[in-house]
Amino acid sequence: MLDLLMKDILGSPAILVGLFAFLGLVLQKKRVSDIISGTLKTIMGFILLNGGAAILIQSLDAFGKLFEKAFAIQGVIPNNEAIVAIAQQTFGKETALIMLFGMIVNLLLARFTRFKYIFLTGHHTLFMACLISAVLATSGVAGALLVVIGSIILGALMVFMPALLQPYMRQVTGTDQVALGHFGSVGYFASAWIGKRFGNKARSTEDLHVPRSLSFLRDTSVAMSLTMTILFLIVVPLAGKEFVETQLSGGVNFLVFSLMQGITFAAGVYVVLAGVRMLIAEIVPAFKGIADKVVNNAKPALDCPTVFPYAPNAVIIGFLSSFVAGMISMLILPAVGLKVIVPGLIPHFFTGAAAGVFGNATGGRRGAILGAFVNGLLISFLPALLLPVLGSLGFENTTFGDSDFGIVGILLSYLIKWFS
């Protein structure tokens, strides 16, 4: 039963968000037809979002393999899913209990404090629960104390991190109805802060002037297709035609493969944006029931692609800027005695893109570039500093990727040592 609850229900973001939408509509005493429609459309929006993300990951994974082959890079590749899969073998029970009770703490804090955020990104809740259980266990904390401390920390993070970002989230979305629930918050906050101080809000990425002869680039999907195709065409010759056609493309010509991967990437972004629009259109009205009946003025804290539709140009600019920072960091890390962190395309795309949107909201084009670059530095140096904290998990050639995992893991480890 616990396995069903944690993995199949609470561990599925689509079902979790659908349940909250269902509850909100029921509390508003909507008609049965409206409840069914709203719940199913909310779940459908999340499925679209996840489906688009899967398409993106497929393209980014292919590019990552090409990149590693082309430049013969060896090092640790941050990947949340991979490190969690490894950690679950040792800390599965602790992770499940921390996740369950952490969500209860989230609801209690939202009900009885001024932080009215309900964190709905289920997979990131799982990832953070896993990190906390691993760090506590590695530091010598065990049993009921581990679960109690971990649940309180997780529940607090689930309300405080969205609250940290909400002033900037209002600038991104133009509303106070939706929050961001994604544990890359420190990177997004840094991007917005940098944009505000060093950028120019009036010069938005979305106002880029495009000559008439290049008017087709005004279509974000076309621009993304061409950008990614060019990146593939740069890396493919370095990786070698034979490697591409025997290891990646299944015999498809390397040039055709590059073109199709570029278009696949843009298609993934398109599906993500469609899912986000459907999700927001359903979840915000449904959440009114929870806001009125259970948690006054509750705000749903949603995954980072939620902000992508508000500045599509900043999405690709942020990704590229974050990735460049990762490349530069790869050269600096060994020089300062840290493990080489290979730029992971997945964390650099999702967090870099969101950082670009936040940087653009406060500082325009310069804010998007500089803010996402800082995010890229954070998700390169923090994983390297986190590795020793994870004990034996740190030697599996992967680690947690997004900024909050590094901050929380490192601070928690030092706090435990200080108290002990």
C-alpha distance (Angstrom), angle and dihedral (degrees) to the residues before:
residue distance angle dihedral
M1 . . .
L2 3.81 . .
D3 3.79 89.5 .
L4 3.82 90.4 51.8
L5 3.80 92.0 48.5
M6 3.80 97.2 45.8
K7 3.80 102.4 37.3
D8 3.78 106.4 26.5
I9 3.82 101.7 33.5
L10 3.81 113.2 18.6
G11 3.80 90.8 27.1
S12 3.82 92.0 57.2
P13 3.83 110.3 78.8
A14 3.81 92.7 -161.4
I15 3.81 93.9 54.3
L16 3.81 92.6 40.8
V17 3.80 93.0 53.5
G18 3.81 90.3 41.9
L19 3.81 90.0 55.4
F20 3.79 91.4 52.3
A21 3.82 90.8 48.3
F22 3.82 89.5 48.8
L23 3.81 91.3 50.2
G24 3.80 91.9 47.9
L25 3.80 93.4 50.6
V26 3.82 92.4 45.8
L27 3.81 90.9 50.9
Q28 3.80 88.6 52.6
K29 3.84 88.3 52.9
K30 3.78 92.1 -125.7
R31 3.79 121.0 175.4
V32 3.80 116.1 -84.7
S33 3.81 90.6 -112.8
D34 3.83 90.9 53.8
I35 3.80 91.7 47.7
I36 3.79 92.4 51.4
S37 3.81 93.1 44.3
G38 3.81 95.1 46.0
T39 3.80 93.9 46.3
L40 3.79 94.8 47.3
K41 3.81 93.5 45.3
T42 3.81 90.5 50.0
I43 3.81 90.7 52.3
M44 3.80 90.1 43.8
G45 3.81 90.9 53.0
F46 3.79 90.4 53.6
I47 3.79 91.7 46.5
L48 3.80 89.2 52.5
L49 3.80 89.7 48.9
N50 3.81 91.7 49.7
G51 3.80 92.1 43.6
G52 3.79 91.1 52.6
A53 3.80 90.0 47.4
A54 3.81 89.8 52.3
I55 3.81 90.4 52.9
L56 3.79 90.0 49.0
I57 3.79 92.6 48.4
Q58 3.80 90.7 51.1
S59 3.80 90.9 55.9
L60 3.81 94.4 41.1
D61 3.80 91.6 48.0
A62 3.81 90.3 55.1
F63 3.80 90.7 49.0
G64 3.81 90.6 48.5
K65 3.80 92.0 54.4
L66 3.80 90.6 48.4
F67 3.80 90.4 48.9
E68 3.80 93.5 51.1
K69 3.81 91.7 47.8
A70 3.81 94.3 45.0
F71 3.80 95.4 51.7
A72 3.83 99.8 27.6
I73 3.79 91.1 -128.3
Q74 3.79 122.3 176.6
G75 3.76 124.6 -174.4
V76 3.78 144.8 89.7
I77 3.80 116.2 -40.6
P78 3.83 113.4 -154.4
N79 3.80 111.2 -132.1
N80 3.79 121.9 156.4
E81 3.79 95.4 -159.3
A82 3.81 92.9 50.7
I83 3.80 97.2 48.5
V84 3.82 91.6 44.6
A85 3.82 90.9 51.6
I86 3.81 88.9 53.4
A87 3.81 94.4 44.3
Q88 3.80 93.5 47.4
Q89 3.80 89.1 67.1
T90 3.81 89.0 65.2
F91 3.80 105.6 23.4
G92 3.82 102.7 28.8
K93 3.81 97.6 123.5
E94 3.81 94.3 43.5
T95 3.80 91.1 48.1
A96 3.82 92.5 51.2
L97 3.81 93.6 49.4
I98 3.81 93.7 45.9
M99 3.80 90.2 49.5
L100 3.82 93.4 50.1
F101 3.80 97.0 45.6
G102 3.81 91.8 37.8
M103 3.81 89.4 60.5
I104 3.81 89.5 50.8
V105 3.82 89.8 51.1
N106 3.83 88.1 50.1
L107 3.82 91.0 55.6
L108 3.81 92.6 45.9
L109 3.80 93.0 50.1
A110 3.80 90.8 47.2
R111 3.81 90.1 49.6
F112 3.79 99.3 46.3
T113 3.83 105.4 28.2
R114 3.79 135.1 53.5
F115 3.81 90.9 -103.5
K116 3.81 98.9 95.8
Y117 3.79 98.7 -180.0
I118 3.80 126.6 128.4
F119 3.81 110.0 -163.0
L120 3.81 109.0 -138.3
T121 3.81 103.1 172.7
G122 3.78 95.5 106.2
H123 3.79 99.0 -177.1
H124 3.82 92.0 53.1
T125 3.80 89.2 49.3
L126 3.80 87.1 55.6
F127 3.82 92.7 46.5
M128 3.81 93.3 50.8
A129 3.81 91.9 45.4
C130 3.79 88.3 53.1
L131 3.82 93.3 48.7
I132 3.80 92.3 48.8
S133 3.81 93.2 48.4
A134 3.83 91.1 48.0
V135 3.82 94.4 49.2
L136 3.81 94.0 44.6
A137 3.80 92.7 47.2
T138 3.81 92.5 46.1
S139 3.82 88.2 51.1
G140 3.81 92.2 53.7
V141 3.82 101.7 -99.0
A142 3.82 113.3 134.5
G143 3.80 146.1 163.3
A144 3.79 124.4 14.0
L145 3.81 91.7 -14.6
L146 3.81 90.3 60.5
V147 3.82 91.5 52.3
V148 3.81 94.4 45.1
I149 3.82 95.1 48.0
G150 3.79 92.4 41.3
S151 3.81 94.2 49.7
I152 3.80 93.0 50.1
I153 3.81 92.0 48.6
L154 3.81 92.8 47.0
G155 3.81 94.4 46.4
A156 3.79 91.0 48.5
L157 3.80 92.4 50.2
M158 3.82 89.9 49.8
V159 3.80 90.6 62.9
F160 3.80 103.7 27.1
M161 3.81 98.3 51.8
P162 3.82 94.3 53.4
A163 3.82 87.9 45.4
L164 3.82 90.2 53.0
L165 3.80 90.7 55.8
Q166 3.79 100.1 37.9
P167 3.85 97.6 92.3
Y168 3.80 88.5 56.2
M169 3.81 92.6 37.8
R170 3.81 88.1 60.8
Q171 3.79 88.9 56.1
V172 3.81 91.5 49.7
T173 3.81 97.6 47.5
G174 3.80 102.3 24.9
T175 3.80 89.4 -131.1
D176 3.80 140.2 79.0
Q177 3.80 95.9 -141.8
V178 3.82 99.4 91.5
A179 3.82 131.3 47.7
L180 3.80 132.7 -167.3
G181 3.79 116.6 -108.2
H182 3.79 105.7 -174.1
F183 3.79 128.7 115.0
G184 3.78 94.8 -126.0
S185 3.81 87.9 82.2
V186 3.80 97.3 122.7
G187 3.80 90.0 55.9
Y188 3.81 92.6 48.5
F189 3.79 92.0 46.2
A190 3.81 90.8 49.8
S191 3.81 90.4 48.8
A192 3.80 93.0 51.1
W193 3.81 91.1 45.1
I194 3.81 92.2 50.1
G195 3.80 91.1 46.0
K196 3.78 92.2 51.5
R197 3.80 93.3 52.3
F198 3.78 102.9 36.0
G199 3.79 105.3 23.2
N200 3.77 138.8 71.3
K201 3.79 114.1 -121.1
A202 3.79 92.1 -161.7
R203 3.82 92.1 65.7
S204 3.80 100.0 66.4
T205 3.78 124.0 -175.0
E206 3.79 86.4 -126.4
D207 3.83 91.6 62.6
L208 3.80 95.8 58.2
H209 3.81 110.0 145.9
V210 3.78 112.9 -121.3
P211 3.84 119.7 -168.6
R212 3.82 116.0 -121.0
S213 3.81 90.3 -111.9
L214 3.81 89.1 58.9
S215 3.80 96.6 39.3
F216 3.82 90.4 125.7
L217 3.82 87.3 71.9
R218 3.78 89.2 68.8
D219 3.77 85.7 77.9
T220 3.80 103.6 86.5
S221 3.80 93.3 -150.5
V222 3.81 92.1 54.3
A223 3.81 92.3 46.0
M224 3.80 91.6 50.1
S225 3.81 92.1 47.4
L226 3.79 92.2 53.1
T227 3.81 93.9 43.3
M228 3.79 94.0 52.6
T229 3.82 92.9 41.5
I230 3.81 89.8 54.9
L231 3.82 90.6 49.2
F232 3.82 90.4 51.3
L233 3.81 91.5 47.7
I234 3.83 90.0 52.7
V235 3.81 94.7 50.7
V236 3.83 101.0 35.5
P237 3.85 96.9 69.8
L238 3.81 89.6 48.9
A239 3.80 91.6 51.7
G240 3.78 90.6 47.3
K241 3.80 133.8 -111.0
E242 3.81 91.9 -108.4
F243 3.82 93.7 53.3
V244 3.80 91.8 50.3
E245 3.79 96.6 47.4
T246 3.82 96.6 42.4
Q247 3.82 101.6 36.2
L248 3.80 107.2 27.9
S249 3.78 116.7 14.3
G250 3.81 100.6 43.4
G251 3.78 91.5 -124.8
V252 3.81 96.7 -43.6
N253 3.82 113.4 139.9
F254 3.82 110.4 -91.6
L255 3.81 93.3 -124.4
V256 3.80 92.8 51.2
F257 3.81 88.9 45.5
S258 3.81 90.8 53.9
L259 3.80 92.3 49.9
M260 3.80 93.2 47.4
Q261 3.81 93.3 47.8
G262 3.80 90.9 51.2
I263 3.80 91.0 51.4
T264 3.82 91.1 43.3
F265 3.79 89.6 55.8
A266 3.82 92.0 52.2
A267 3.82 90.6 46.6
G268 3.80 89.2 54.1
V269 3.80 91.3 52.6
Y270 3.82 89.9 48.4
V271 3.82 91.9 53.3
V272 3.82 91.4 46.3
L273 3.81 91.4 52.9
A274 3.81 91.8 48.2
G275 3.80 90.4 50.7
V276 3.79 92.9 48.8
R277 3.81 92.5 51.0
M278 3.82 92.1 50.5
L279 3.81 92.2 44.8
I280 3.80 94.9 51.2
A281 3.81 92.3 44.2
E282 3.82 89.4 58.0
I283 3.81 106.2 30.1
V284 3.81 98.4 51.5
P285 3.84 96.3 57.2
A286 3.82 91.1 39.7
F287 3.79 91.2 52.2
K288 3.79 90.3 60.9
G289 3.80 88.3 80.2
I290 3.80 92.2 56.4
A291 3.80 90.6 43.6
D292 3.80 91.8 52.8
K293 3.81 100.8 39.1
V294 3.82 110.9 24.6
V295 3.82 112.3 16.3
N296 3.79 114.9 18.8
N297 3.83 110.6 -123.1
A298 3.80 92.5 -5.1
K299 3.80 116.5 -174.4
P300 3.82 123.5 -155.6
A301 3.81 111.4 -126.6
L302 3.82 105.5 -148.0
D303 3.81 137.5 -172.4
C304 3.83 121.8 -76.2
P305 3.85 97.0 -101.0
T306 3.81 84.8 69.5
V307 3.82 88.0 85.3
F308 3.82 96.8 46.6
P309 3.85 97.0 89.4
Y310 3.81 91.4 56.4
A311 3.83 94.4 66.1
P312 3.84 113.0 9.3
N313 3.82 93.4 172.0
A314 3.80 90.4 53.2
V315 3.82 88.3 54.3
I316 3.81 94.3 65.5
I317 3.83 93.5 35.7
G318 3.80 90.7 51.5
F319 3.80 92.7 48.1
L320 3.80 93.5 51.4
S321 3.81 94.1 44.3
S322 3.82 92.5 48.8
F323 3.80 90.8 48.1
V324 3.82 92.0 51.1
A325 3.81 88.3 52.8
G326 3.80 88.6 51.8
M327 3.82 90.7 52.1
I328 3.80 92.2 50.5
S329 3.82 91.4 45.6
M330 3.79 89.8 53.9
L331 3.80 87.9 64.7
I332 3.80 95.1 44.4
L333 3.83 100.2 45.5
P334 3.83 98.5 70.3
A335 3.82 89.7 44.2
V336 3.83 89.8 61.5
G337 3.80 94.1 43.7
L338 3.80 99.1 -99.7
K339 3.79 130.4 127.8
V340 3.81 115.0 -92.9
I341 3.80 110.6 -102.2
V342 3.79 110.0 -155.3
P343 3.83 110.1 -143.6
G344 3.80 106.0 -103.3
L345 3.78 109.4 -145.4
I346 3.80 93.4 -149.2
P347 3.84 98.3 56.0
H348 3.80 91.6 38.6
F349 3.79 91.5 52.1
F350 3.79 100.1 45.2
T351 3.81 99.2 36.8
G352 3.81 94.6 32.1
A353 3.80 91.4 51.3
A354 3.82 92.5 48.8
A355 3.81 90.6 45.4
G356 3.80 88.3 52.4
V357 3.81 90.6 53.8
F358 3.83 91.8 50.0
G359 3.80 92.4 45.3
N360 3.80 90.5 49.9
A361 3.81 92.1 49.6
T362 3.80 91.3 58.8
G363 3.82 103.0 25.6
G364 3.79 111.0 16.2
R365 3.80 120.3 -137.7
R366 3.78 95.2 -17.1
G367 3.80 90.2 47.8
A368 3.81 91.4 51.3
I369 3.81 92.4 50.7
L370 3.81 98.4 42.2
G371 3.80 95.3 37.8
A372 3.80 94.1 50.4
F373 3.81 89.7 45.2
V374 3.81 89.7 56.6
N375 3.81 89.0 48.4
G376 3.82 88.3 53.4
L377 3.80 90.5 53.3
L378 3.80 91.3 49.0
I379 3.80 95.0 51.1
S380 3.82 89.2 48.4
F381 3.81 101.4 46.8
L382 3.82 99.5 34.1
P383 3.84 94.5 57.2
A384 3.81 89.1 49.6
L385 3.82 91.0 52.0
L386 3.82 90.9 44.4
L387 3.82 95.4 55.9
P388 3.84 96.8 81.5
V389 3.82 90.4 47.7
L390 3.82 92.1 59.5
G391 3.78 93.5 60.5
S392 3.80 113.0 -158.2
L393 3.82 90.8 0.0
G394 3.78 88.0 67.2
F395 3.79 92.2 68.4
E396 3.79 97.4 61.7
N397 3.83 94.1 91.3
T398 3.79 91.8 -110.4
T399 3.79 137.8 73.4
F400 3.81 142.6 169.9
G401 3.78 111.7 -58.3
D402 3.82 113.7 -163.0
S403 3.79 123.6 81.5
D404 3.82 100.5 -112.7
F405 3.81 92.6 56.9
G406 3.79 90.4 57.4
I407 3.80 94.2 45.9
V408 3.82 94.6 45.8
G409 3.80 95.0 43.3
I410 3.79 95.2 48.8
L411 3.82 95.7 42.9
L412 3.80 92.9 45.2
S413 3.79 91.6 51.2
Y414 3.81 92.8 50.6
L415 3.82 92.3 45.7
I416 3.80 91.9 52.7
K417 3.82 91.0 49.5
W418 3.81 91.0 47.8
F419 3.83 94.2 49.9
S420 3.80 93.3 43.8
